[in-house]
């Protein structure tokens, strides 16, 4: 039996009997749910979180991730199955290390792998034989083989012989009550057979269906394609919304009718822009990498351009609505309903609402916002606080812009109390009074 086979079999046995120690680097929207799932089935999990505030909150069972159940977090922490640390001193005692750190874009729309590179160097310092390292952070095809592998092999150990390395892209849909970490199919790829085998086995312990692919590059491309697919289709309906505005047609009516076709179509809807950590960012990783192969990804570039135009389109529609009321922008008071990028979440990363606020500020519009999930935001260095709808009269605002369709809002009451409403999410068209002429006179759809 070769040394590599011996190491593989040792790690297999530890994974199967749950004695393997699992390290999760980054306890954010991906890492913390993953860590809890592993701890729930009996793995000893060490969360390496360099933000001391987050690490402390985990150890105090003070949950900060919407998709993590408070009781489940408390149970695994109190049982000693999950603990958070801020350093990498424990790396050599960990059997499986899962990297779940951010991969943002730079100001020039190029990949910023500084977090991935930093934690990989820290892992390399404590790397030992028999460990599995997997990358879950979304990135361009080639990152695992071209960035992580050389950094780890600088230790003198070799992938597939001394340690195992794989890529398994996260598939997290914050707020989704149906698909969780456990029941969402999991893609795994690695560039040597032993790494693919052990990584697949590891993920099979807590995930219902694992999908192995031939390489880490293939797994990386799977993820960026998934998000590119959404970005392109969202851009298509956003562009349709802008065209319908020119043609004086109701884009929602057009889409609802088109979606009655039982084949050959998939529902996508327009909005004020795209937000979050995936759709506005991940496709540009692929766009950037394609240039290395002298290939232009026209769909990706165009979709990004269209989606980035939407906050400005909302601003234009808002100014038109104010003009119909005879209110000059510099005299107007506008209320933004929702600053989170997605309904019923507190995450406002890359939120189009922020860009809408910035755009309207240039017109000297007086702005407030309400979001039950986001109490404070900072826009251009200035803090804004969510207003309390129970203590503020809605009718004092000349225009209300529904930018995020949180389900906790009474939209019927909101429309009744408003002078005018710009609904960028189409949420008001489902209300009982949506066909009433008074209602329609107040509401403008995107």
Buried (B, 14 or more C-beta within 10 A) or exposed (E): EEEBEEBBEBBBEBBEEBEBBBBBBBBBBBBBBBBBBBBBEBBBBBBBBBEEEBBEBBBEBEBBBBBBBEEBBBBBBEEEBBBBBBEBEBBEEBBBBBBBBBBEBEEEEEBBBEBBBEBBEBBBEBBBBBBBBBBBBBBBBBBBBEBBBEBBBEBEBBBBBBBBBBBBBBBBBBBEEEEBBEEBEBBBBBBBEBBBBBBBBBBBBBBEEBBBBEBBBBBBBBBBBBBBBBBBBBBBBBBBBBEBBEEEEBBBEBBBEEEEEEEEEEEBBBBBBBBBBBBBBBBBBBBBBBEEEEEEBEBBBBBBEBBBBBBEBBBEBBBEBBEEEEBEBEEBBBBBBBBBBBBBBBBBBBBBBBBBBBBBBEBEBBBBBBBBBBEEBEBEEEEBEBBEBEEEEBEEBBBBBBBBBBEEBEBBEBBBBBBBBBBBBBBBBEBEBBEEEEBBEBBBBB
